[in-house]
Amino acid sequence: MFPRAEITLAAPAWLADAVDRIDAVDHLLPTEALAPIEFEQPDLAVNLHGKGPQSVERLLATDPRRLITYGQETLRWPEEQHELLRWCNLLERNGIPCDIGDLRLPAVGPRTGRIVIHPGASTEARRWPAERYAAVARALGPEVVVTAGPGEYDLARRITPDPVAGTLSELMDLVATARLVICGDTGIAHVATAYSTPSILLFGPVSPHIWGPLKGPHTVLWHGDTGDTFAGEPDPGLLRITVAEVLDAVGGVLCKPDGSASSARATSA
């Protein structure tokens, strides 16, 4: 529909390393969350932020010739739908082809024997206890690398005295070449999906049917409970996942000679 379109993504500046790897984006326009968008009169503005009036108002302020967004009377927000389906459906309903399976990023190097454990998440509700991650790390031995995002270094040090806290690009390369990733419902899980890196994903309080991987070498542990994703303590459903469950799931991956995992979602109830 727009074969010669120049695509500008308005997103936080810290995502630059990730955006550089995406062929579908021509330019990154550094924009903090719900801040004014410094762009005038785009031919088409697409709201992939949400349904709230704040994001719609900021796009309307750029005076676009056309706006595609949820939240209008004719296009209501689908509550119980996977995020990928939600956004692809928005585009396709407006004549823009969208391949829901086109999530791969180009390989950055050969696989290594490293097992990445990432204990951080955006909220406490999504953080499995550090002492449990530490028990998993001890059981898996010297191939484990514990990573930390901004503000997560002290958390990671509760698992190992020497966590890796590099740039976003370095962290993505580490995940891209790892043998396995173990983490919660957080951005690193999506990086694992993009590079087809086998992963063990610990879910709660949000359902993996909304945010989890649709396919690929990923095993999801979830006890079927949902809760408050902004709570100040780990979600009760997340706490139901035990160290033994995680190690069993890891064994199911590492025992395979090619290091791959089943694409089937494993949930525990």
C-alpha positions as protocol buffer text, in pm:
chain_id: "A"
residue {
  index: 1
  type: MET
  ca { x: 0 y: 0 z: 0 }
}
residue {
  index: 2
  type: PHE
  ca { x: 293 y: 233 z: 73 }
}
residue {
  index: 3
  type: PRO
  ca { x: 585 y: 77 z: -121 }
}
residue {
  index: 4
  type: ARG
  ca { x: 804 y: 389 z: -107 }
}
residue {
  index: 5
  type: ALA
  ca { x: 713 y: 500 z: 242 }
}
residue {
  index: 6
  type: GLU
  ca { x: 982 y: 639 z: 471 }
}
residue {
  index: 7
  type: ILE
  ca { x: 904 y: 501 z: 817 }
}
residue {
  index: 8
  type: THR
  ca { x: 991 y: 700 z: 1128 }
}
residue {
  index: 9
  type: LEU
  ca { x: 950 y: 539 z: 1470 }
}
residue {
  index: 10
  type: ALA
  ca { x: 884 y: 770 z: 1764 }
}
residue {
  index: 11
  type: ALA
  ca { x: 1031 y: 584 z: 2063 }
}
residue {
  index: 12
  type: PRO
  ca { x: 1270 y: 638 z: 2355 }
}
residue {
  index: 13
  type: ALA
  ca { x: 1630 y: 710 z: 2254 }
}
residue {
  index: 14
  type: TRP
  ca { x: 1769 y: 417 z: 2455 }
}
residue {
  index: 15
  type: LEU
  ca { x: 1611 y: 181 z: 2200 }
}
residue {
  index: 16
  type: ALA
  ca { x: 1841 y: 306 z: 1923 }
}
residue {
  index: 17
  type: ASP
  ca { x: 2061 y: -5 z: 1924 }
}
residue {
  index: 18
  type: ALA
  ca { x: 1756 y: -227 z: 1880 }
}
residue {
  index: 19
  type: VAL
  ca { x: 1592 y: -7 z: 1614 }
}
residue {
  index: 20
  type: ASP
  ca { x: 1912 y: -12 z: 1409 }
}
residue {
  index: 21
  type: ARG
  ca { x: 1862 y: -386 z: 1364 }
}
residue {
  index: 22
  type: ILE
  ca { x: 1509 y: -356 z: 1225 }
}
residue {
  index: 23
  type: ASP
  ca { x: 1497 y: -317 z: 847 }
}
residue {
  index: 24
  type: ALA
  ca { x: 1136 y: -198 z: 858 }
}
residue {
  index: 25
  type: VAL
  ca { x: 1230 y: 131 z: 1030 }
}
residue {
  index: 26
  type: ASP
  ca { x: 1415 y: 406 z: 843 }
}
residue {
  index: 27
  type: HIS
  ca { x: 1458 y: 657 z: 1126 }
}
residue {
  index: 28
  type: LEU
  ca { x: 1425 y: 672 z: 1503 }
}
residue {
  index: 29
  type: LEU
  ca { x: 1272 y: 990 z: 1640 }
}
residue {
  index: 30
  type: PRO
  ca { x: 1375 y: 1003 z: 2010 }
}
residue {
  index: 31
  type: THR
  ca { x: 1053 y: 1053 z: 2204 }
}
residue {
  index: 32
  type: GLU
  ca { x: 995 y: 982 z: 2571 }
}
residue {
  index: 33
  type: ALA
  ca { x: 674 y: 815 z: 2684 }
}
residue {
  index: 34
  type: LEU
  ca { x: 372 y: 1034 z: 2607 }
}
residue {
  index: 35
  type: ALA
  ca { x: 594 y: 1335 z: 2533 }
}
residue {
  index: 36
  type: PRO
  ca { x: 515 y: 1563 z: 2236 }
}
residue {
  index: 37
  type: ILE
  ca { x: 618 y: 1411 z: 1901 }
}
residue {
  index: 38
  type: GLU
  ca { x: 846 y: 1649 z: 1713 }
}
residue {
  index: 39
  type: PHE
  ca { x: 718 y: 1571 z: 1366 }
}
residue {
  index: 40
  type: GLU
  ca { x: 496 y: 1780 z: 1141 }
}
residue {
  index: 41
  type: GLN
  ca { x: 225 y: 1664 z: 905 }
}
residue {
  index: 42
  type: PRO
  ca { x: 309 y: 1300 z: 839 }
}
residue {
  index: 43
  type: ASP
  ca { x: 120 y: 1142 z: 551 }
}
residue {
  index: 44
  type: LEU
  ca { x: 18 y: 861 z: 786 }
}
residue {
  index: 45
  type: ALA
  ca { x: 42 y: 829 z: 1164 }
}
residue {
  index: 46
  type: VAL
  ca { x: -2 y: 485 z: 1323 }
}
residue {
  index: 47
  type: ASN
  ca { x: -61 y: 450 z: 1696 }
}
residue {
  index: 48
  type: LEU
  ca { x: 111 y: 132 z: 1820 }
}
residue {
  index: 49
  type: HIS
  ca { x: 129 y: 261 z: 2177 }
}
residue {
  index: 50
  type: GLY
  ca { x: -217 y: 180 z: 2306 }
}
residue {
  index: 51
  type: LYS
  ca { x: -578 y: 297 z: 2303 }
}
residue {
  index: 52
  type: GLY
  ca { x: -563 y: 583 z: 2553 }
}
residue {
  index: 53
  type: PRO
  ca { x: -648 y: 940 z: 2462 }
}
residue {
  index: 54
  type: GLN
  ca { x: -295 y: 1059 z: 2555 }
}
residue {
  index: 55
  type: SER
  ca { x: -125 y: 877 z: 2268 }
}
residue {
  index: 56
  type: VAL
  ca { x: -401 y: 964 z: 2023 }
}
residue {
  index: 57
  type: GLU
  ca { x: -383 y: 1332 z: 2117 }
}
residue {
  index: 58
  type: ARG
  ca { x: -6 y: 1343 z: 2064 }
}
residue {
  index: 59
  type: LEU
  ca { x: -37 y: 1193 z: 1719 }
}
residue {
  index: 60
  type: LEU
  ca { x: -321 y: 1430 z: 1626 }
}
residue {
  index: 61
  type: ALA
  ca { x: -98 y: 1719 z: 1735 }
}
residue {
  index: 62
  type: THR
  ca { x: 139 y: 1634 z: 1446 }
}
residue {
  index: 63
  type: ASP
  ca { x: -150 y: 1710 z: 1207 }
}
residue {
  index: 64
  type: PRO
  ca { x: -134 y: 1386 z: 1008 }
}
residue {
  index: 65
  type: ARG
  ca { x: -318 y: 1346 z: 681 }
}
residue {
  index: 66
  type: ARG
  ca { x: -443 y: 1013 z: 811 }
}
residue {
  index: 67
  type: LEU
  ca { x: -442 y: 844 z: 1151 }
}
residue {
  index: 68
  type: ILE
  ca { x: -470 y: 470 z: 1225 }
}
residue {
  index: 69
  type: THR
  ca { x: -545 y: 389 z: 1588 }
}
residue {
  index: 70
  type: TYR
  ca { x: -757 y: 190 z: 1827 }
}
residue {
  index: 71
  type: GLY
  ca { x: -997 y: 374 z: 2052 }
}
residue {
  index: 72
  type: GLN
  ca { x: -1226 y: 500 z: 1781 }
}
residue {
  index: 73
  type: GLU
  ca { x: -1594 y: 411 z: 1771 }
}
residue {
  index: 74
  type: THR
  ca { x: -1542 y: 194 z: 1464 }
}
residue {
  index: 75
  type: LEU
  ca { x: -1233 y: 17 z: 1596 }
}
residue {
  index: 76
  type: ARG
  ca { x: -1261 y: -84 z: 1959 }
}
residue {
  index: 77
  type: TRP
  ca { x: -974 y: -222 z: 2164 }
}
residue {
  index: 78
  type: PRO
  ca { x: -972 y: -606 z: 2163 }
}
residue {
  index: 79
  type: GLU
  ca { x: -930 y: -694 z: 2531 }
}
residue {
  index: 80
  type: GLU
  ca { x: -838 y: -1063 z: 2522 }
}
residue {
  index: 81
  type: GLN
  ca { x: -611 y: -1085 z: 2222 }
}
residue {
  index: 82
  type: HIS
  ca { x: -241 y: -1153 z: 2186 }
}
residue {
  index: 83
  type: GLU
  ca { x: -40 y: -834 z: 2138 }
}
residue {
  index: 84
  type: LEU
  ca { x: 93 y: -945 z: 1799 }
}
residue {
  index: 85
  type: LEU
  ca { x: -254 y: -1023 z: 1669 }
}
residue {
  index: 86
  type: ARG
  ca { x: -386 y: -696 z: 1810 }
}
residue {
  index: 87
  type: TRP
  ca { x: -138 y: -480 z: 1623 }
}
residue {
  index: 88
  type: CYS
  ca { x: -125 y: -682 z: 1302 }
}
residue {
  index: 89
  type: ASN
  ca { x: -504 y: -676 z: 1283 }
}
residue {
  index: 90
  type: LEU
  ca { x: -500 y: -298 z: 1325 }
}
residue {
  index: 91
  type: LEU
  ca { x: -268 y: -260 z: 1027 }
}
residue {
  index: 92
  type: GLU
  ca { x: -438 y: -515 z: 805 }
}
residue {
  index: 93
  type: ARG
  ca { x: -782 y: -366 z: 864 }
}
residue {
  index: 94
  type: ASN
  ca { x: -637 y: -48 z: 719 }
}
residue {
  index: 95
  type: GLY
  ca { x: -486 y: -209 z: 411 }
}
residue {
  index: 96
  type: ILE
  ca { x: -130 y: -257 z: 537 }
}
residue {
  index: 97
  type: PRO
  ca { x: -3 y: -616 z: 505 }
}
residue {
  index: 98
  type: CYS
  ca { x: 144 y: -754 z: 826 }
}
residue {
  index: 99
  type: ASP
  ca { x: 313 y: -1093 z: 866 }
}
residue {
  index: 100
  type: ILE
  ca { x: 264 y: -1201 z: 1226 }
}
residue {
  index: 101
  type: GLY
  ca { x: 541 y: -1459 z: 1189 }
}
residue {
  index: 102
  type: ASP
  ca { x: 801 y: -1213 z: 1058 }
}
residue {
  index: 103
  type: LEU
  ca { x: 980 y: -1156 z: 1389 }
}
residue {
  index: 104
  type: ARG
  ca { x: 1331 y: -1274 z: 1309 }
}
residue {
  index: 105
  type: LEU
  ca { x: 1640 y: -1054 z: 1330 }
}
residue {
  index: 106
  type: PRO
  ca { x: 1956 y: -1150 z: 1137 }
}
residue {
  index: 107
  type: ALA
  ca { x: 2201 y: -1371 z: 1326 }
}
residue {
  index: 108
  type: VAL
  ca { x: 2495 y: -1191 z: 1484 }
}
residue {
  index: 109
  type: GLY
  ca { x: 2724 y: -1490 z: 1535 }
}
residue {
  index: 110
  type: PRO
  ca { x: 2742 y: -1863 z: 1613 }
}
residue {
  index: 111
  type: ARG
  ca { x: 2573 y: -2017 z: 1913 }
}
residue {
  index: 112
  type: THR
  ca { x: 2776 y: -2046 z: 2231 }
}
residue {
  index: 113
  type: GLY
  ca { x: 2731 y: -2264 z: 2537 }
}
residue {
  index: 114
  type: ARG
  ca { x: 2618 y: -1973 z: 2752 }
}
residue {
  index: 115
  type: ILE
  ca { x: 2298 y: -1984 z: 2955 }
}
residue {
  index: 116
  type: VAL
  ca { x: 2164 y: -1633 z: 3014 }
}
residue {
  index: 117
  type: ILE
  ca { x: 1967 y: -1569 z: 3333 }
}
residue {
  index: 118
  type: HIS
  ca { x: 1797 y: -1229 z: 3342 }
}
residue {
  index: 119
  type: PRO
  ca { x: 1620 y: -1167 z: 3677 }
}
residue {
  index: 120
  type: GLY
  ca { x: 1492 y: -816 z: 3606 }
}
residue {
  index: 121
  type: ALA
  ca { x: 1155 y: -697 z: 3483 }
}
residue {
  index: 122
  type: SER
  ca { x: 975 y: -365 z: 3459 }
}
residue {
  index: 123
  type: THR
  ca { x: 776 y: -421 z: 3779 }
}
residue {
  index: 124
  type: GLU
  ca { x: 822 y: -618 z: 4100 }
}
residue {
  index: 125
  type: ALA
  ca { x: 511 y: -819 z: 4018 }
}
residue {
  index: 126
  type: ARG
  ca { x: 696 y: -986 z: 3727 }
}
residue {
  index: 127
  type: ARG
  ca { x: 1018 y: -1058 z: 3916 }
}
residue {
  index: 128
  type: TRP
  ca { x: 1069 y: -1417 z: 4028 }
}
residue {
  index: 129
  type: PRO
  ca { x: 1268 y: -1412 z: 4356 }
}
residue {
  index: 130
  type: ALA
  ca { x: 1643 y: -1359 z: 4320 }
}
residue {
  index: 131
  type: GLU
  ca { x: 1722 y: -1645 z: 4558 }
}
residue {
  index: 132
  type: ARG
  ca { x: 1538 y: -1886 z: 4329 }
}
residue {
  index: 133
  type: TYR
  ca { x: 1731 y: -1762 z: 4026 }
}
residue {
  index: 134
  type: ALA
  ca { x: 2048 y: -1809 z: 4233 }
}
residue {
  index: 135
  type: ALA
  ca { x: 1952 y: -2170 z: 4304 }
}
residue {
  index: 136
  type: VAL
  ca { x: 1899 y: -2230 z: 3932 }
}
residue {
  index: 137
  type: ALA
  ca { x: 2233 y: -2068 z: 3851 }
}
residue {
  index: 138
  type: ARG
  ca { x: 2417 y: -2286 z: 4104 }
}
residue {
  index: 139
  type: ALA
  ca { x: 2259 y: -2599 z: 3961 }
}
residue {
  index: 140
  type: LEU
  ca { x: 2354 y: -2510 z: 3603 }
}
residue {
  index: 141
  type: GLY
  ca { x: 2715 y: -2424 z: 3675 }
}
residue {
  index: 142
  type: PRO
  ca { x: 2980 y: -2210 z: 3505 }
}
residue {
  index: 143
  type: GLU
  ca { x: 2803 y: -2165 z: 3172 }
}
residue {
  index: 144
  type: VAL
  ca { x: 2554 y: -1928 z: 3338 }
}
residue {
  index: 145
  type: VAL
  ca { x: 2578 y: -1556 z: 3265 }
}
residue {
  index: 146
  type: VAL
  ca { x: 2357 y: -1328 z: 3476 }
}
residue {
  index: 147
  type: THR
  ca { x: 2255 y: -1005 z: 3304 }
}
residue {
  index: 148
  type: ALA
  ca { x: 2123 y: -676 z: 3436 }
}
residue {
  index: 149
  type: GLY
  ca { x: 1943 y: -389 z: 3271 }
}
residue {
  index: 150
  type: PRO
  ca { x: 1944 y: -27 z: 3391 }
}
residue {
  index: 151
  type: GLY
  ca { x: 1879 y: -13 z: 3763 }
}
residue {
  index: 152
  type: GLU
  ca { x: 1901 y: -392 z: 3801 }
}
residue {
  index: 153
  type: TYR
  ca { x: 2268 y: -437 z: 3892 }
}
residue {
  index: 154
  type: ASP
  ca { x: 2208 y: -477 z: 4265 }
}
residue {
  index: 155
  type: LEU
  ca { x: 1935 y: -730 z: 4194 }
}
residue {
  index: 156
  type: ALA
  ca { x: 2166 y: -930 z: 3967 }
}
residue {
  index: 157
  type: ARG
  ca { x: 2442 y: -923 z: 4229 }
}
residue {
  index: 158
  type: ARG
  ca { x: 2214 y: -1119 z: 4461 }
}
residue {
  index: 159
  type: ILE
  ca { x: 2264 y: -1404 z: 4213 }
}
residue {
  index: 160
  type: THR
  ca { x: 2629 y: -1360 z: 4115 }
}
residue {
  index: 161
  type: PRO
  ca { x: 2906 y: -1119 z: 4222 }
}
residue {
  index: 162
  type: ASP
  ca { x: 2985 y: -1037 z: 3858 }
}
residue {
  index: 163
  type: PRO
  ca { x: 2671 y: -980 z: 3651 }
}
residue {
  index: 164
  type: VAL
  ca { x: 2690 y: -848 z: 3295 }
}
residue {
  index: 165
  type: ALA
  ca { x: 2549 y: -498 z: 3259 }
}
residue {
  index: 166
  type: GLY
  ca { x: 2659 y: -376 z: 2916 }
}
residue {
  index: 167
  type: THR
  ca { x: 2489 y: -172 z: 2647 }
}
residue {
  index: 168
  type: LEU
  ca { x: 2159 y: -277 z: 2495 }
}
residue {
  index: 169
  type: SER
  ca { x: 2346 y: -389 z: 2183 }
}
residue {
  index: 170
  type: GLU
  ca { x: 2585 y: -604 z: 2389 }
}
residue {
  index: 171
  type: LEU
  ca { x: 2297 y: -759 z: 2578 }
}
residue {
  index: 172
  type: MET
  ca { x: 2112 y: -837 z: 2255 }
}
residue {
  index: 173
  type: ASP
  ca { x: 2424 y: -1002 z: 2110 }
}
residue {
  index: 174
  type: LEU
  ca { x: 2461 y: -1211 z: 2424 }
}
residue {
  index: 175
  type: VAL
  ca { x: 2102 y: -1335 z: 2399 }
}
residue {
  index: 176
  type: ALA
  ca { x: 2129 y: -1385 z: 2023 }
}
residue {
  index: 177
  type: THR
  ca { x: 2420 y: -1626 z: 2059 }
}
residue {
  index: 178
  type: ALA
  ca { x: 2321 y: -1797 z: 2385 }
}
residue {
  index: 179
  type: ARG
  ca { x: 2229 y: -2162 z: 2413 }
}
residue {
  index: 180
  type: LEU
  ca { x: 1940 y: -2080 z: 2646 }
}
residue {
  index: 181
  type: VAL
  ca { x: 1771 y: -1784 z: 2813 }
}
residue {
  index: 182
  type: ILE
  ca { x: 1587 y: -1799 z: 3147 }
}
residue {
  index: 183
  type: CYS
  ca { x: 1382 y: -1494 z: 3241 }
}
residue {
  index: 184
  type: GLY
  ca { x: 1040 y: -1360 z: 3328 }
}
residue {
  index: 185
  type: ASP
  ca { x: 785 y: -1171 z: 3121 }
}
residue {
  index: 186
  type: THR
  ca { x: 1020 y: -896 z: 3009 }
}
residue {
  index: 187
  type: GLY
  ca { x: 1197 y: -750 z: 2706 }
}
residue {
  index: 188
  type: ILE
  ca { x: 1475 y: -1009 z: 2703 }
}
residue {
  index: 189
  type: ALA
  ca { x: 1211 y: -1274 z: 2630 }
}
residue {
  index: 190
  type: HIS
  ca { x: 1118 y: -1089 z: 2310 }
}
residue {
  index: 191
  type: VAL
  ca { x: 1484 y: -1065 z: 2210 }
}
residue {
  index: 192
  type: ALA
  ca { x: 1508 y: -1444 z: 2249 }
}
residue {
  index: 193
  type: THR
  ca { x: 1208 y: -1476 z: 2018 }
}
residue {
  index: 194
  type: ALA
  ca { x: 1368 y: -1245 z: 1760 }
}
residue {
  index: 195
  type: TYR
  ca { x: 1684 y: -1458 z: 1749 }
}
residue {
  index: 196
  type: SER
  ca { x: 1515 y: -1798 z: 1794 }
}
residue {
  index: 197
  type: THR
  ca { x: 1716 y: -1853 z: 2110 }
}
residue {
  index: 198
  type: PRO
  ca { x: 1562 y: -2130 z: 2322 }
}
residue {
  index: 199
  type: SER
  ca { x: 1408 y: -1987 z: 2637 }
}
residue {
  index: 200
  type: ILE
  ca { x: 1240 y: -2078 z: 2964 }
}
residue {
  index: 201
  type: LEU
  ca { x: 990 y: -1803 z: 3043 }
}
residue {
  index: 202
  type: LEU
  ca { x: 834 y: -1753 z: 3386 }
}
residue {
  index: 203
  type: PHE
  ca { x: 490 y: -1591 z: 3360 }
}
residue {
  index: 204
  type: GLY
  ca { x: 272 y: -1412 z: 3612 }
}
residue {
  index: 205
  type: PRO
  ca { x: 73 y: -1192 z: 3662 }
}
residue {
  index: 206
  type: VAL
  ca { x: 0 y: -1151 z: 3289 }
}
residue {
  index: 207
  type: SER
  ca { x: -118 y: -1443 z: 3078 }
}
residue {
  index: 208
  type: PRO
  ca { x: 125 y: -1574 z: 2815 }
}
residue {
  index: 209
  type: HIS
  ca { x: -175 y: -1588 z: 2583 }
}
residue {
  index: 210
  type: ILE
  ca { x: -143 y: -1207 z: 2571 }
}
residue {
  index: 211
  type: TRP
  ca { x: 234 y: -1151 z: 2587 }
}
residue {
  index: 212
  type: GLY
  ca { x: 402 y: -1490 z: 2540 }
}
residue {
  index: 213
  type: PRO
  ca { x: 568 y: -1629 z: 2227 }
}
residue {
  index: 214
  type: LEU
  ca { x: 326 y: -1767 z: 1969 }
}
residue {
  index: 215
  type: LYS
  ca { x: 575 y: -2026 z: 1845 }
}
residue {
  index: 216
  type: GLY
  ca { x: 943 y: -2114 z: 1848 }
}
residue {
  index: 217
  type: PRO
  ca { x: 1185 y: -2289 z: 2084 }
}
residue {
  index: 218
  type: HIS
  ca { x: 1031 y: -2147 z: 2398 }
}
residue {
  index: 219
  type: THR
  ca { x: 889 y: -2313 z: 2711 }
}
residue {
  index: 220
  type: VAL
  ca { x: 648 y: -2106 z: 2918 }
}
residue {
  index: 221
  type: LEU
  ca { x: 587 y: -2184 z: 3286 }
}
residue {
  index: 222
  type: TRP
  ca { x: 259 y: -2039 z: 3411 }
}
residue {
  index: 223
  type: HIS
  ca { x: 14 y: -2159 z: 3675 }
}
residue {
  index: 224
  type: GLY
  ca { x: -290 y: -2005 z: 3511 }
}
residue {
  index: 225
  type: ASP
  ca { x: -323 y: -1711 z: 3751 }
}
residue {
  index: 226
  type: THR
  ca { x: -342 y: -1343 z: 3659 }
}
residue {
  index: 227
  type: GLY
  ca { x: -307 y: -1042 z: 3883 }
}
residue {
  index: 228
  type: ASP
  ca { x: -191 y: -683 z: 3918 }
}
residue {
  index: 229
  type: THR
  ca { x: 108 y: -627 z: 3690 }
}
residue {
  index: 230
  type: PHE
  ca { x: 195 y: -305 z: 3877 }
}
residue {
  index: 231
  type: ALA
  ca { x: 201 y: -457 z: 4224 }
}
residue {
  index: 232
  type: GLY
  ca { x: 501 y: -385 z: 4445 }
}
residue {
  index: 233
  type: GLU
  ca { x: 579 y: -750 z: 4517 }
}
residue {
  index: 234
  type: PRO
  ca { x: 606 y: -1073 z: 4313 }
}
residue {
  index: 235
  type: ASP
  ca { x: 274 y: -1200 z: 4187 }
}
residue {
  index: 236
  type: PRO
  ca { x: 137 y: -1499 z: 4386 }
}
residue {
  index: 237
  type: GLY
  ca { x: 97 y: -1698 z: 4065 }
}
residue {
  index: 238
  type: LEU
  ca { x: 459 y: -1632 z: 3971 }
}
residue {
  index: 239
  type: LEU
  ca { x: 568 y: -1750 z: 4315 }
}
residue {
  index: 240
  type: ARG
  ca { x: 400 y: -2083 z: 4253 }
}
residue {
  index: 241
  type: ILE
  ca { x: 672 y: -2164 z: 3999 }
}
residue {
  index: 242
  type: THR
  ca { x: 940 y: -2364 z: 4178 }
}
residue {
  index: 243
  type: VAL
  ca { x: 1312 y: -2404 z: 4121 }
}
residue {
  index: 244
  type: ALA
  ca { x: 1252 y: -2772 z: 4045 }
}
residue {
  index: 245
  type: GLU
  ca { x: 1002 y: -2680 z: 3768 }
}
residue {
  index: 246
  type: VAL
  ca { x: 1253 y: -2448 z: 3606 }
}
residue {
  index: 247
  type: LEU
  ca { x: 1534 y: -2704 z: 3623 }
}
residue {
  index: 248
  type: ASP
  ca { x: 1305 y: -2970 z: 3476 }
}
residue {
  index: 249
  type: ALA
  ca { x: 1224 y: -2736 z: 3188 }
}
residue {
  index: 250
  type: VAL
  ca { x: 1594 y: -2659 z: 3136 }
}
residue {
  index: 251
  type: GLY
  ca { x: 1668 y: -3029 z: 3124 }
}
residue {
  index: 252
  type: GLY
  ca { x: 1412 y: -3070 z: 2849 }
}
residue {
  index: 253
  type: VAL
  ca { x: 1608 y: -2821 z: 2641 }
}
residue {
  index: 254
  type: LEU
  ca { x: 1965 y: -2914 z: 2720 }
}
residue {
  index: 255
  type: CYS
  ca { x: 1912 y: -3286 z: 2671 }
}
residue {
  index: 256
  type: LYS
  ca { x: 1835 y: -3229 z: 2304 }
}
residue {
  index: 257
  type: PRO
  ca { x: 2147 y: -3278 z: 2092 }
}
residue {
  index: 258
  type: ASP
  ca { x: 2075 y: -2970 z: 1879 }
}
residue {
  index: 259
  type: GLY
  ca { x: 2002 y: -2753 z: 2183 }
}
residue {
  index: 260
  type: SER
  ca { x: 1654 y: -2672 z: 2062 }
}
residue {
  index: 261
  type: ALA
  ca { x: 1334 y: -2670 z: 2261 }
}
residue {
  index: 262
  type: SER
  ca { x: 985 y: -2772 z: 2173 }
}
residue {
  index: 263
  type: SER
  ca { x: 762 y: -2501 z: 2033 }
}
residue {
  index: 264
  type: ALA
  ca { x: 479 y: -2634 z: 2250 }
}
residue {
  index: 265
  type: ARG
  ca { x: 382 y: -2413 z: 2540 }
}
residue {
  index: 266
  type: ALA
  ca { x: 433 y: -2594 z: 2872 }
}
residue {
  index: 267
  type: THR
  ca { x: 210 y: -2464 z: 3146 }
}
residue {
  index: 268
  type: SER
  ca { x: 181 y: -2598 z: 3496 }
}
residue {
  index: 269
  type: ALA
  ca { x: -139 y: -2583 z: 3696 }
}
